[in-house]
Amino acid sequence: MGYFYNFNFYLDNIYHPELELPDHFDHIKYIQTKIYSDQTSYTYQDLVDIIFEKDPNFGLIYPISWVDLIMISNLVLERVLTIFDLDEDTNLYMTKEILKMEELNMKTHKKMEDFAEFWEMG
């Protein structure tokens, strides 16, 4: 699953319930805990909560440029090609590819990756 959050585009790890890997909601919780909040400043999530409290039908639209769209498409395409380019003898479930989560900063287009492991997300 891919989504925008806090001026970044996130591409979640591959999920299958029988593998007991972290899912999309685990990833969202992990991202939210990384964002520091104190009493004098608001996080992105704080602002979203305030807006939706005032207007539950508020539409969140994230405008993207053609360059952004190309960068996101490239990220998704690289993931698909990597998975389908694995050797026939390679078990997808035994590789790190299934755990890979990627983050694309929409301002700098810098790409970061991490791996979804429950012991990190707990």
Biopython code that builds the backbone (N, CA, C, O; Angstrom):
import numpy as np
from Bio.PDB.StructureBuilder import StructureBuilder

atoms = [
    (1, "MET", "N", (0.840, -1.163, 0.000)),
    (1, "MET", "CA", (0.000, 0.000, 0.000)),
    (1, "MET", "C", (0.893, 1.237, 0.000)),
    (1, "MET", "O", (1.900, 1.279, 0.708)),
    (2, "GLY", "N", (0.537, 2.213, -0.769)),
    (2, "GLY", "CA", (1.263, 3.468, -0.800)),
    (2, "GLY", "C", (0.368, 4.601, -0.341)),
    (2, "GLY", "O", (-0.835, 4.589, -0.599)),
    (3, "TYR", "N", (0.951, 5.588, 0.343)),
    (3, "TYR", "CA", (0.163, 6.704, 0.862)),
    (3, "TYR", "C", (1.079, 7.876, 1.197)),
    (3, "TYR", "O", (2.288, 7.722, 1.366)),
    (4, "PHE", "N", (0.461, 9.049, 1.288)),
    (4, "PHE", "CA", (1.169, 10.268, 1.681)),
    (4, "PHE", "C", (0.948, 10.510, 3.164)),
    (4, "PHE", "O", (-0.143, 10.288, 3.690)),
    (5, "TYR", "N", (2.003, 10.972, 3.832)),
    (5, "TYR", "CA", (1.890, 11.344, 5.240)),
    (5, "TYR", "C", (3.027, 12.306, 5.548)),
    (5, "TYR", "O", (4.195, 11.985, 5.330)),
    (6, "ASN", "N", (2.691, 13.472, 6.050)),
    (6, "ASN", "CA", (3.685, 14.441, 6.505)),
    (6, "ASN", "C", (4.713, 14.783, 5.414)),
    (6, "ASN", "O", (5.918, 14.787, 5.668)),
    (7, "PHE", "N", (4.223, 15.070, 4.202)),
    (7, "PHE", "CA", (5.044, 15.466, 3.055)),
    (7, "PHE", "C", (6.004, 14.371, 2.580)),
    (7, "PHE", "O", (7.036, 14.660, 1.974)),
    (8, "ASN", "N", (5.660, 13.137, 2.855)),
    (8, "ASN", "CA", (6.419, 11.989, 2.361)),
    (8, "ASN", "C", (5.450, 11.012, 1.719)),
    (8, "ASN", "O", (4.269, 10.969, 2.066)),
    (9, "PHE", "N", (5.963, 10.226, 0.776)),
    (9, "PHE", "CA", (5.193, 9.120, 0.222)),
    (9, "PHE", "C", (5.786, 7.848, 0.798)),
    (9, "PHE", "O", (6.999, 7.646, 0.762)),
    (10, "TYR", "N", (4.921, 6.987, 1.330)),
    (10, "TYR", "CA", (5.361, 5.729, 1.931)),
    (10, "TYR", "C", (4.843, 4.557, 1.110)),
    (10, "TYR", "O", (3.695, 4.557, 0.664)),
    (11, "LEU", "N", (5.690, 3.573, 0.917)),
    (11, "LEU", "CA", (5.311, 2.327, 0.269)),
    (11, "LEU", "C", (5.554, 1.220, 1.281)),
    (11, "LEU", "O", (6.693, 0.921, 1.640)),
    (12, "ASP", "N", (4.454, 0.614, 1.734)),
    (12, "ASP", "CA", (4.539, -0.407, 2.781)),
    (12, "ASP", "C", (5.183, -1.695, 2.289)),
    (12, "ASP", "O", (5.356, -1.923, 1.092)),
    (13, "ASN", "N", (5.528, -2.521, 3.260)),
    (13, "ASN", "CA", (6.038, -3.855, 2.954)),
    (13, "ASN", "C", (4.909, -4.720, 2.391)),
    (13, "ASN", "O", (3.731, -4.388, 2.529)),
    (14, "ILE", "N", (5.281, -5.820, 1.763)),
    (14, "ILE", "CA", (4.292, -6.774, 1.261)),
    (14, "ILE", "C", (3.686, -7.468, 2.469)),
    (14, "ILE", "O", (4.401, -7.871, 3.386)),
    (15, "TYR", "N", (2.376, -7.604, 2.465)),
    (15, "TYR", "CA", (1.698, -8.175, 3.628)),
    (15, "TYR", "C", (0.938, -9.438, 3.242)),
    (15, "TYR", "O", (0.281, -9.502, 2.203)),
    (16, "HIS", "N", (1.047, -10.432, 4.104)),
    (16, "HIS", "CA", (0.249, -11.648, 3.990)),
    (16, "HIS", "C", (-0.059, -12.092, 5.412)),
    (16, "HIS", "O", (0.861, -12.268, 6.211)),
    (17, "PRO", "N", (-1.349, -12.279, 5.750)),
    (17, "PRO", "CA", (-1.717, -12.566, 7.145)),
    (17, "PRO", "C", (-1.079, -13.830, 7.718)),
    (17, "PRO", "O", (-0.815, -13.891, 8.919)),
    (18, "GLU", "N", (-0.829, -14.825, 6.893)),
    (18, "GLU", "CA", (-0.251, -16.070, 7.403)),
    (18, "GLU", "C", (1.218, -15.911, 7.787)),
    (18, "GLU", "O", (1.751, -16.722, 8.545)),
    (19, "LEU", "N", (1.872, -14.877, 7.273)),
    (19, "LEU", "CA", (3.291, -14.674, 7.570)),
    (19, "LEU", "C", (3.509, -13.893, 8.862)),
    (19, "LEU", "O", (4.632, -13.807, 9.359)),
    (20, "GLU", "N", (2.437, -13.328, 9.400)),
    (20, "GLU", "CA", (2.500, -12.568, 10.649)),
    (20, "GLU", "C", (3.533, -11.447, 10.591)),
    (20, "GLU", "O", (4.303, -11.241, 11.529)),
    (21, "LEU", "N", (3.532, -10.732, 9.477)),
    (21, "LEU", "CA", (4.398, -9.565, 9.317)),
    (21, "LEU", "C", (3.633, -8.321, 9.756)),
    (21, "LEU", "O", (2.404, -8.346, 9.821)),
    (22, "PRO", "N", (4.340, -7.239, 10.057)),
    (22, "PRO", "CA", (3.636, -5.992, 10.366)),
    (22, "PRO", "C", (2.762, -5.575, 9.181)),
    (22, "PRO", "O", (3.146, -5.737, 8.023)),
    (23, "ASP", "N", (1.574, -5.032, 9.492)),
    (23, "ASP", "CA", (0.677, -4.595, 8.429)),
    (23, "ASP", "C", (0.677, -3.071, 8.313)),
    (23, "ASP", "O", (1.446, -2.385, 8.985)),
    (24, "HIS", "N", (-0.186, -2.564, 7.462)),
    (24, "HIS", "CA", (-0.254, -1.127, 7.200)),
    (24, "HIS", "C", (-0.485, -0.327, 8.487)),
    (24, "HIS", "O", (0.145, 0.711, 8.691)),
    (25, "PHE", "N", (-1.372, -0.799, 9.344)),
    (25, "PHE", "CA", (-1.695, -0.061, 10.569)),
    (25, "PHE", "C", (-0.524, -0.063, 11.548)),
    (25, "PHE", "O", (-0.323, 0.911, 12.272)),
    (26, "ASP", "N", (0.238, -1.135, 11.577)),
    (26, "ASP", "CA", (1.459, -1.162, 12.397)),
    (26, "ASP", "C", (2.445, -0.108, 11.894)),
    (26, "ASP", "O", (3.095, 0.579, 12.682)),
    (27, "HIS", "N", (2.545, 0.007, 10.580)),
    (27, "HIS", "CA", (3.470, 0.969, 9.981)),
    (27, "HIS", "C", (3.048, 2.403, 10.312)),
    (27, "HIS", "O", (3.891, 3.233, 10.653)),
    (28, "ILE", "N", (1.751, 2.695, 10.214)),
    (28, "ILE", "CA", (1.248, 4.037, 10.547)),
    (28, "ILE", "C", (1.575, 4.376, 12.002)),
    (28, "ILE", "O", (2.035, 5.481, 12.293)),
    (29, "LYS", "N", (1.341, 3.437, 12.909)),
    (29, "LYS", "CA", (1.648, 3.678, 14.331)),
    (29, "LYS", "C", (3.140, 3.947, 14.521)),
    (29, "LYS", "O", (3.522, 4.810, 15.311)),
    (30, "TYR", "N", (3.968, 3.219, 13.806)),
    (30, "TYR", "CA", (5.418, 3.393, 13.898)),
    (30, "TYR", "C", (5.822, 4.792, 13.427)),
    (30, "TYR", "O", (6.645, 5.453, 14.061)),
    (31, "ILE", "N", (5.241, 5.233, 12.317)),
    (31, "ILE", "CA", (5.543, 6.565, 11.793)),
    (31, "ILE", "C", (5.103, 7.636, 12.786)),
    (31, "ILE", "O", (5.829, 8.597, 13.040)),
    (32, "GLN", "N", (3.906, 7.460, 13.346)),
    (32, "GLN", "CA", (3.397, 8.453, 14.286)),
    (32, "GLN", "C", (4.265, 8.557, 15.531)),
    (32, "GLN", "O", (4.413, 9.649, 16.080)),
    (33, "THR", "N", (4.838, 7.464, 15.986)),
    (33, "THR", "CA", (5.677, 7.528, 17.183)),
    (33, "THR", "C", (7.020, 8.182, 16.889)),
    (33, "THR", "O", (7.683, 8.667, 17.806)),
    (34, "LYS", "N", (7.434, 8.204, 15.609)),
    (34, "LYS", "CA", (8.696, 8.852, 15.248)),
    (34, "LYS", "C", (8.572, 10.370, 15.243)),
    (34, "LYS", "O", (9.573, 11.077, 15.357)),
    (35, "ILE", "N", (7.337, 10.875, 15.110)),
    (35, "ILE", "CA", (7.132, 12.321, 15.040)),
    (35, "ILE", "C", (7.038, 12.862, 16.457)),
    (35, "ILE", "O", (6.130, 12.509, 17.210)),
    (36, "TYR", "N", (7.979, 13.719, 16.812)),
    (36, "TYR", "CA", (8.069, 14.253, 18.170)),
    (36, "TYR", "C", (7.012, 15.332, 18.396)),
    (36, "TYR", "O", (6.801, 16.196, 17.545)),
    (37, "SER", "N", (6.355, 15.274, 19.549)),
    (37, "SER", "CA", (5.381, 16.294, 19.909)),
    (37, "SER", "C", (5.589, 16.684, 21.358)),
    (37, "SER", "O", (5.777, 15.831, 22.226)),
    (38, "ASP", "N", (5.552, 17.992, 21.612)),
    (38, "ASP", "CA", (5.550, 18.445, 22.998)),
    (38, "ASP", "C", (4.389, 19.422, 23.173)),
    (38, "ASP", "O", (3.586, 19.599, 22.257)),
    (39, "GLN", "N", (4.298, 20.047, 24.323)),
    (39, "GLN", "CA", (3.148, 20.894, 24.617)),
    (39, "GLN", "C", (3.167, 22.206, 23.843)),
    (39, "GLN", "O", (2.127, 22.859, 23.748)),
    (40, "THR", "N", (4.282, 22.615, 23.294)),
    (40, "THR", "CA", (4.357, 23.903, 22.609)),
    (40, "THR", "C", (4.288, 23.792, 21.094)),
    (40, "THR", "O", (4.198, 24.814, 20.414)),
    (41, "SER", "N", (4.326, 22.595, 20.550)),
    (41, "SER", "CA", (4.252, 22.458, 19.096)),
    (41, "SER", "C", (3.294, 21.335, 18.725)),
    (41, "SER", "O", (3.000, 20.447, 19.526)),
    (42, "TYR", "N", (2.820, 21.403, 17.497)),
    (42, "TYR", "CA", (1.889, 20.403, 16.998)),
    (42, "TYR", "C", (2.576, 19.547, 15.942)),
    (42, "TYR", "O", (3.407, 20.028, 15.172)),
    (43, "THR", "N", (2.214, 18.285, 15.922)),
    (43, "THR", "CA", (2.674, 17.416, 14.851)),
    (43, "THR", "C", (1.661, 17.490, 13.713)),
    (43, "THR", "O", (0.576, 18.049, 13.869)),
    (44, "TYR", "N", (2.020, 16.934, 12.597)),
    (44, "TYR", "CA", (1.107, 16.840, 11.462)),
    (44, "TYR", "C", (-0.175, 16.129, 11.892)),
    (44, "TYR", "O", (-1.274, 16.557, 11.541)),
    (45, "GLN", "N", (-0.033, 15.049, 12.647)),
    (45, "GLN", "CA", (-1.204, 14.286, 13.077)),
    (45, "GLN", "C", (-2.092, 15.112, 14.000)),
    (45, "GLN", "O", (-3.317, 15.020, 13.917)),
    (46, "ASP", "N", (-1.496, 15.917, 14.876)),
    (46, "ASP", "CA", (-2.284, 16.790, 15.754)),
    (46, "ASP", "C", (-3.163, 17.721, 14.918)),
    (46, "ASP", "O", (-4.345, 17.899, 15.211)),
    (47, "LEU", "N", (-2.577, 18.311, 13.878)),
    (47, "LEU", "CA", (-3.326, 19.232, 13.022)),
    (47, "LEU", "C", (-4.456, 18.524, 12.283)),
    (47, "LEU", "O", (-5.559, 19.061, 12.180)),
    (48, "VAL", "N", (-4.195, 17.336, 11.773)),
    (48, "VAL", "CA", (-5.235, 16.564, 11.089)),
    (48, "VAL", "C", (-6.373, 16.260, 12.055)),
    (48, "VAL", "O", (-7.543, 16.389, 11.695)),
    (49, "ASP", "N", (-6.038, 15.856, 13.285)),
    (49, "ASP", "CA", (-7.072, 15.566, 14.285)),
    (49, "ASP", "C", (-7.924, 16.796, 14.581)),
    (49, "ASP", "O", (-9.146, 16.689, 14.688)),
    (50, "ILE", "N", (-7.296, 17.954, 14.713)),
    (50, "ILE", "CA", (-8.024, 19.196, 14.989)),
    (50, "ILE", "C", (-8.956, 19.542, 13.824)),
    (50, "ILE", "O", (-10.111, 19.910, 14.039)),
    (51, "ILE", "N", (-8.454, 19.424, 12.601)),
    (51, "ILE", "CA", (-9.268, 19.731, 11.418)),
    (51, "ILE", "C", (-10.476, 18.808, 11.343)),
    (51, "ILE", "O", (-11.595, 19.278, 11.136)),
    (52, "PHE", "N", (-10.272, 17.510, 11.508)),
    (52, "PHE", "CA", (-11.382, 16.568, 11.398)),
    (52, "PHE", "C", (-12.359, 16.676, 12.562)),
    (52, "PHE", "O", (-13.529, 16.318, 12.427)),
    (53, "GLU", "N", (-11.889, 17.164, 13.694)),
    (53, "GLU", "CA", (-12.792, 17.398, 14.821)),
    (53, "GLU", "C", (-13.757, 18.534, 14.469)),
    (53, "GLU", "O", (-14.940, 18.475, 14.806)),
    (54, "LYS", "N", (-13.250, 19.562, 13.794)),
    (54, "LYS", "CA", (-14.082, 20.709, 13.389)),
    (54, "LYS", "C", (-14.968, 20.376, 12.189)),
    (54, "LYS", "O", (-16.124, 20.797, 12.139)),
    (55, "ASP", "N", (-14.441, 19.628, 11.228)),
    (55, "ASP", "CA", (-15.175, 19.304, 10.003)),
    (55, "ASP", "C", (-14.854, 17.873, 9.572)),
    (55, "ASP", "O", (-13.864, 17.642, 8.877)),
    (56, "PRO", "N", (-15.703, 16.896, 9.987)),
    (56, "PRO", "CA", (-15.434, 15.484, 9.662)),
    (56, "PRO", "C", (-15.398, 15.181, 8.162)),
    (56, "PRO", "O", (-14.864, 14.149, 7.757)),
    (57, "ASN", "N", (-15.962, 16.072, 7.332)),
    (57, "ASN", "CA", (-15.989, 15.839, 5.882)),
    (57, "ASN", "C", (-14.877, 16.580, 5.147)),
    (57, "ASN", "O", (-14.892, 16.668, 3.919)),
    (58, "PHE", "N", (-13.924, 17.105, 5.886)),
    (58, "PHE", "CA", (-12.814, 17.844, 5.282)),
    (58, "PHE", "C", (-12.033, 16.926, 4.344)),
    (58, "PHE", "O", (-11.688, 15.804, 4.712)),
    (59, "GLY", "N", (-11.761, 17.401, 3.146)),
    (59, "GLY", "CA", (-11.036, 16.585, 2.169)),
    (59, "GLY", "C", (-9.542, 16.850, 2.222)),
    (59, "GLY", "O", (-9.108, 17.998, 2.117)),
    (60, "LEU", "N", (-8.762, 15.809, 2.382)),
    (60, "LEU", "CA", (-7.306, 15.946, 2.372)),
    (60, "LEU", "C", (-6.809, 15.662, 0.962)),
    (60, "LEU", "O", (-6.812, 14.519, 0.505)),
    (61, "ILE", "N", (-6.390, 16.704, 0.292)),
    (61, "ILE", "CA", (-5.885, 16.564, -1.070)),
    (61, "ILE", "C", (-4.417, 16.951, -1.056)),
    (61, "ILE", "O", (-4.048, 18.016, -0.560)),
    (62, "TYR", "N", (-3.591, 16.085, -1.600)),
    (62, "TYR", "CA", (-2.162, 16.370, -1.672)),
    (62, "TYR", "C", (-1.809, 16.598, -3.134)),
    (62, "TYR", "O", (-1.778, 15.650, -3.917)),
    (63, "PRO", "N", (-1.541, 17.855, -3.512)),
    (63, "PRO", "CA", (-1.223, 18.117, -4.920)),
    (63, "PRO", "C", (0.162, 17.573, -5.268)),
    (63, "PRO", "O", (1.133, 17.809, -4.551)),
    (64, "ILE", "N", (0.234, 16.848, -6.372)),
    (64, "ILE", "CA", (1.528, 16.323, -6.799)),
    (64, "ILE", "C", (1.818, 16.804, -8.219)),
    (64, "ILE", "O", (0.915, 16.953, -9.042)),
    (65, "SER", "N", (3.070, 17.035, -8.475)),
    (65, "SER", "CA", (3.506, 17.469, -9.804)),
    (65, "SER", "C", (3.799, 16.237, -10.660)),
    (65, "SER", "O", (3.775, 15.105, -10.178)),
    (66, "TRP", "N", (4.076, 16.485, -11.935)),
    (66, "TRP", "CA", (4.452, 15.379, -12.820)),
    (66, "TRP", "C", (5.750, 14.728, -12.352)),
    (66, "TRP", "O", (5.910, 13.511, -12.448)),
    (67, "VAL", "N", (6.663, 15.532, -11.852)),
    (67, "VAL", "CA", (7.930, 14.982, -11.345)),
    (67, "VAL", "C", (7.650, 14.069, -10.152)),
    (67, "VAL", "O", (8.218, 12.982, -10.051)),
    (68, "ASP", "N", (6.768, 14.518, -9.244)),
    (68, "ASP", "CA", (6.401, 13.686, -8.092)),
    (68, "ASP", "C", (5.793, 12.367, -8.561)),
    (68, "ASP", "O", (6.142, 11.297, -8.062)),
    (69, "LEU", "N", (4.886, 12.458, -9.519)),
    (69, "LEU", "CA", (4.222, 11.265, -10.041)),
    (69, "LEU", "C", (5.228, 10.298, -10.661)),
    (69, "LEU", "O", (5.121, 9.086, -10.478)),
    (70, "ILE", "N", (6.189, 10.825, -11.384)),
    (70, "ILE", "CA", (7.226, 9.979, -11.991)),
    (70, "ILE", "C", (8.086, 9.325, -10.913)),
    (70, "ILE", "O", (8.412, 8.142, -11.010)),
    (71, "MET", "N", (8.454, 10.088, -9.889)),
    (71, "MET", "CA", (9.274, 9.537, -8.798)),
    (71, "MET", "C", (8.530, 8.419, -8.059)),
    (71, "MET", "O", (9.118, 7.387, -7.738)),
    (72, "ILE", "N", (7.241, 8.628, -7.793)),
    (72, "ILE", "CA", (6.430, 7.609, -7.112)),
    (72, "ILE", "C", (6.281, 6.384, -8.006)),
    (72, "ILE", "O", (6.423, 5.252, -7.543)),
    (73, "SER", "N", (5.994, 6.609, -9.285)),
    (73, "SER", "CA", (5.858, 5.490, -10.227)),
    (73, "SER", "C", (7.144, 4.687, -10.304)),
    (73, "SER", "O", (7.109, 3.458, -10.360)),
    (74, "ASN", "N", (8.275, 5.372, -10.306)),
    (74, "ASN", "CA", (9.569, 4.701, -10.343)),
    (74, "ASN", "C", (9.780, 3.845, -9.095)),
    (74, "ASN", "O", (10.276, 2.722, -9.184)),
    (75, "LEU", "N", (9.402, 4.375, -7.936)),
    (75, "LEU", "CA", (9.535, 3.633, -6.684)),
    (75, "LEU", "C", (8.725, 2.335, -6.732)),
    (75, "LEU", "O", (9.218, 1.266, -6.372)),
    (76, "VAL", "N", (7.476, 2.449, -7.182)),
    (76, "VAL", "CA", (6.600, 1.274, -7.270)),
    (76, "VAL", "C", (7.126, 0.299, -8.319)),
    (76, "VAL", "O", (7.164, -0.909, -8.081)),
    (77, "LEU", "N", (7.531, 0.816, -9.474)),
    (77, "LEU", "CA", (8.035, -0.042, -10.547)),
    (77, "LEU", "C", (9.299, -0.787, -10.123)),
    (77, "LEU", "O", (9.448, -1.972, -10.422)),
    (78, "GLU", "N", (10.206, -0.104, -9.431)),
    (78, "GLU", "CA", (11.419, -0.775, -8.936)),
    (78, "GLU", "C", (11.066, -1.927, -8.002)),
    (78, "GLU", "O", (11.680, -2.992, -8.066)),
    (79, "ARG", "N", (10.080, -1.717, -7.139)),
    (79, "ARG", "CA", (9.664, -2.772, -6.206)),
    (79, "ARG", "C", (9.109, -3.969, -6.970)),
    (79, "ARG", "O", (9.475, -5.112, -6.697)),
    (80, "VAL", "N", (8.231, -3.702, -7.921)),
    (80, "VAL", "CA", (7.626, -4.781, -8.709)),
    (80, "VAL", "C", (8.700, -5.537, -9.487)),
    (80, "VAL", "O", (8.715, -6.767, -9.479)),
    (81, "LEU", "N", (9.588, -4.822, -10.151)),
    (81, "LEU", "CA", (10.639, -5.477, -10.937)),
    (81, "LEU", "C", (11.582, -6.290, -10.056)),
    (81, "LEU", "O", (12.010, -7.376, -10.446)),
    (82, "THR", "N", (11.904, -5.779, -8.886)),
    (82, "THR", "CA", (12.784, -6.518, -7.974)),
    (82, "THR", "C", (12.143, -7.829, -7.556)),
    (82, "THR", "O", (12.799, -8.871, -7.534)),
    (83, "ILE", "N", (10.871, -7.775, -7.228)),
    (83, "ILE", "CA", (10.176, -8.985, -6.774)),
    (83, "ILE", "C", (10.050, -9.997, -7.904)),
    (83, "ILE", "O", (10.293, -11.187, -7.702)),
    (84, "PHE", "N", (9.671, -9.534, -9.092)),
    (84, "PHE", "CA", (9.468, -10.465, -10.193)),
    (84, "PHE", "C", (10.763, -10.870, -10.879)),
    (84, "PHE", "O", (10.761, -11.780, -11.708)),
    (85, "ASP", "N", (11.862, -10.215, -10.549)),
    (85, "ASP", "CA", (13.158, -10.561, -11.126)),
    (85, "ASP", "C", (13.920, -11.573, -10.269)),
    (85, "ASP", "O", (15.026, -11.978, -10.627)),
    (86, "LEU", "N", (13.341, -11.978, -9.153)),
    (86, "LEU", "CA", (13.998, -12.973, -8.308)),
    (86, "LEU", "C", (14.081, -14.298, -9.052)),
    (86, "LEU", "O", (13.187, -14.636, -9.828)),
    (87, "ASP", "N", (15.133, -15.035, -8.821)),
    (87, "ASP", "CA", (15.283, -16.341, -9.459)),
    (87, "ASP", "C", (14.134, -17.256, -9.072)),
    (87, "ASP", "O", (13.526, -17.108, -8.012)),
    (88, "GLU", "N", (13.849, -18.209, -9.958)),
    (88, "GLU", "CA", (12.777, -19.172, -9.680)),
    (88, "GLU", "C", (13.030, -19.928, -8.378)),
    (88, "GLU", "O", (12.090, -20.290, -7.669)),
    (89, "ASP", "N", (14.297, -20.163, -8.069)),
    (89, "ASP", "CA", (14.641, -20.929, -6.876)),
    (89, "ASP", "C", (14.601, -20.093, -5.597)),
    (89, "ASP", "O", (14.711, -20.638, -4.498)),
    (90, "THR", "N", (14.445, -18.776, -5.733)),
    (90, "THR", "CA", (14.434, -17.905, -4.560)),
    (90, "THR", "C", (13.038, -17.871, -3.963)),
    (90, "THR", "O", (12.058, -17.615, -4.662)),
    (91, "ASN", "N", (12.956, -18.128, -2.686)),
    (91, "ASN", "CA", (11.682, -18.060, -1.986)),
    (91, "ASN", "C", (11.467, -16.615, -1.535)),
    (91, "ASN", "O", (12.212, -16.108, -0.697)),
    (92, "LEU", "N", (10.453, -15.956, -2.089)),
    (92, "LEU", "CA", (10.178, -14.557, -1.764)),
    (92, "LEU", "C", (10.041, -14.350, -0.262)),
    (92, "LEU", "O", (10.478, -13.334, 0.278)),
    (93, "TYR", "N", (9.435, -15.319, 0.403)),
    (93, "TYR", "CA", (9.178, -15.181, 1.836)),
    (93, "TYR", "C", (10.437, -15.333, 2.678)),
    (93, "TYR", "O", (10.408, -15.090, 3.885)),
    (94, "MET", "N", (11.527, -15.728, 2.063)),
    (94, "MET", "CA", (12.789, -15.883, 2.795)),
    (94, "MET", "C", (13.770, -14.754, 2.455)),
    (94, "MET", "O", (14.933, -14.804, 2.855)),
    (95, "THR", "N", (13.304, -13.738, 1.717)),
    (95, "THR", "CA", (14.173, -12.612, 1.373)),
    (95, "THR", "C", (13.731, -11.370, 2.136)),
    (95, "THR", "O", (12.618, -11.308, 2.659)),
    (96, "LYS", "N", (14.615, -10.391, 2.189)),
    (96, "LYS", "CA", (14.282, -9.125, 2.854)),
    (96, "LYS", "C", (13.314, -8.292, 2.013)),
    (96, "LYS", "O", (12.710, -7.350, 2.526)),
    (97, "GLU", "N", (13.157, -8.624, 0.728)),
    (97, "GLU", "CA", (12.286, -7.833, -0.153)),
    (97, "GLU", "C", (10.864, -7.747, 0.377)),
    (97, "GLU", "O", (10.213, -6.712, 0.235)),
    (98, "ILE", "N", (10.382, -8.804, 0.975)),
    (98, "ILE", "CA", (9.006, -8.803, 1.471)),
    (98, "ILE", "C", (8.846, -7.868, 2.671)),
    (98, "ILE", "O", (7.736, -7.426, 2.968)),
    (99, "LEU", "N", (9.947, -7.566, 3.359)),
    (99, "LEU", "CA", (9.908, -6.702, 4.540)),
    (99, "LEU", "C", (10.185, -5.231, 4.222)),
    (99, "LEU", "O", (10.011, -4.373, 5.086)),
    (100, "LYS", "N", (10.611, -4.932, 3.003)),
    (100, "LYS", "CA", (11.060, -3.572, 2.674)),
    (100, "LYS", "C", (9.916, -2.556, 2.716)),
    (100, "LYS", "O", (8.854, -2.764, 2.130)),
    (101, "MET", "N", (10.167, -1.447, 3.430)),
    (101, "MET", "CA", (9.284, -0.282, 3.438)),
    (101, "MET", "C", (10.110, 0.872, 2.888)),
    (101, "MET", "O", (11.281, 1.024, 3.236)),
    (102, "GLU", "N", (9.504, 1.681, 2.032)),
    (102, "GLU", "CA", (10.249, 2.789, 1.445)),
    (102, "GLU", "C", (9.547, 4.114, 1.711)),
    (102, "GLU", "O", (8.321, 4.191, 1.795)),
    (103, "GLU", "N", (10.364, 5.150, 1.841)),
    (103, "GLU", "CA", (9.867, 6.501, 2.096)),
    (103, "GLU", "C", (10.503, 7.434, 1.073)),
    (103, "GLU", "O", (11.718, 7.419, 0.875)),
    (104, "LEU", "N", (9.672, 8.243, 0.430)),
    (104, "LEU", "CA", (10.147, 9.203, -0.560)),
    (104, "LEU", "C", (9.772, 10.599, -0.087)),
    (104, "LEU", "O", (8.590, 10.924, 0.025)),
    (105, "ASN", "N", (10.776, 11.424, 0.191)),
    (105, "ASN", "CA", (10.532, 12.802, 0.608)),
    (105, "ASN", "C", (10.065, 13.577, -0.617)),
    (105, "ASN", "O", (10.766, 13.626, -1.628)),
    (106, "MET", "N", (8.883, 14.183, -0.531)),
    (106, "MET", "CA", (8.304, 14.839, -1.693)),
    (106, "MET", "C", (8.934, 16.199, -1.987)),
    (106, "MET", "O", (8.696, 16.759, -3.057)),
    (107, "LYS", "N", (9.718, 16.734, -1.081)),
    (107, "LYS", "CA", (10.392, 18.010, -1.340)),
    (107, "LYS", "C", (11.761, 17.789, -1.978)),
    (107, "LYS", "O", (12.137, 18.495, -2.913)),
    (108, "THR", "N", (12.500, 16.810, -1.471)),
    (108, "THR", "CA", (13.868, 16.574, -1.949)),
    (108, "THR", "C", (13.975, 15.375, -2.884)),
    (108, "THR", "O", (14.983, 15.208, -3.570)),
    (109, "HIS", "N", (12.940, 14.543, -2.911)),
    (109, "HIS", "CA", (12.902, 13.284, -3.659)),
    (109, "HIS", "C", (13.961, 12.296, -3.173)),
    (109, "HIS", "O", (14.341, 11.375, -3.895)),
    (110, "LYS", "N", (14.429, 12.497, -1.953)),
    (110, "LYS", "CA", (15.369, 11.554, -1.349)),
    (110, "LYS", "C", (14.593, 10.309, -0.910)),
    (110, "LYS", "O", (13.524, 10.400, -0.307)),
    (111, "LYS", "N", (15.161, 9.153, -1.230)),
    (111, "LYS", "CA", (14.514, 7.879, -0.916)),
    (111, "LYS", "C", (15.229, 7.218, 0.255)),
    (111, "LYS", "O", (16.458, 7.165, 0.298)),
    (112, "MET", "N", (14.445, 6.715, 1.205)),
    (112, "MET", "CA", (14.997, 5.949, 2.324)),
    (112, "MET", "C", (14.254, 4.625, 2.393)),
    (112, "MET", "O", (13.099, 4.522, 1.979)),
    (113, "GLU", "N", (14.926, 3.626, 2.916)),
    (113, "GLU", "CA", (14.252, 2.341, 3.089)),
    (113, "GLU", "C", (14.555, 1.780, 4.464)),
    (113, "GLU", "O", (15.580, 2.074, 5.080)),
    (114, "ASP", "N", (13.631, 0.969, 4.914)),
    (114, "ASP", "CA", (13.753, 0.288, 6.194)),
    (114, "ASP", "C", (13.074, -1.059, 6.014)),
    (114, "ASP", "O", (12.477, -1.328, 4.972)),
    (115, "PHE", "N", (13.165, -1.887, 7.014)),
    (115, "PHE", "CA", (12.555, -3.207, 6.920)),
    (115, "PHE", "C", (11.596, -3.406, 8.080)),
    (115, "PHE", "O", (11.940, -3.149, 9.234)),
    (116, "ALA", "N", (10.388, -3.866, 7.765)),
    (116, "ALA", "CA", (9.325, -4.028, 8.755)),
    (116, "ALA", "C", (9.555, -5.298, 9.562)),
    (116, "ALA", "O", (9.333, -6.411, 9.083)),
    (117, "GLU", "N", (9.993, -5.108, 10.767)),
    (117, "GLU", "CA", (10.183, -6.243, 11.663)),
    (117, "GLU", "C", (9.462, -5.918, 12.959)),
    (117, "GLU", "O", (9.628, -4.829, 13.509)),
    (118, "PHE", "N", (8.660, -6.862, 13.450)),
    (118, "PHE", "CA", (7.815, -6.597, 14.608)),
    (118, "PHE", "C", (8.596, -6.137, 15.825)),
    (118, "PHE", "O", (8.108, -5.298, 16.582)),
    (119, "TRP", "N", (9.803, -6.667, 16.035)),
    (119, "TRP", "CA", (10.537, -6.290, 17.243)),
    (119, "TRP", "C", (10.882, -4.809, 17.234)),
    (119, "TRP", "O", (11.081, -4.219, 18.296)),
    (120, "GLU", "N", (10.960, -4.188, 16.037)),
    (120, "GLU", "CA", (11.221, -2.749, 15.963)),
    (120, "GLU", "C", (9.955, -1.940, 16.176)),
    (120, "GLU", "O", (10.018, -0.809, 16.659)),
    (121, "MET", "N", (8.812, -2.501, 15.823)),
    (121, "MET", "CA", (7.566, -1.748, 15.835)),
    (121, "MET", "C", (6.799, -1.878, 17.140)),
    (121, "MET", "O", (5.782, -1.209, 17.326)),
    (122, "GLY", "N", (7.261, -2.714, 18.034)),
    (122, "GLY", "CA", (6.515, -2.965, 19.259)),
    (122, "GLY", "C", (6.458, -1.842, 20.224)),
    (122, "GLY", "O", (5.848, -1.970, 21.285)),
]
sb = StructureBuilder()
sb.init_structure("model")
sb.init_model(0)
sb.init_chain("A")
sb.init_seg("    ")
for serial, (resi, resn, name, xyz) in enumerate(atoms, 1):
    if name == "N":
        sb.init_residue(resn, " ", resi, " ")
    sb.init_atom(name, np.array(xyz, "f"), 0.0, 1.0, " ", f" {name:<3s}", serial, name[0])
structure = sb.get_structure()
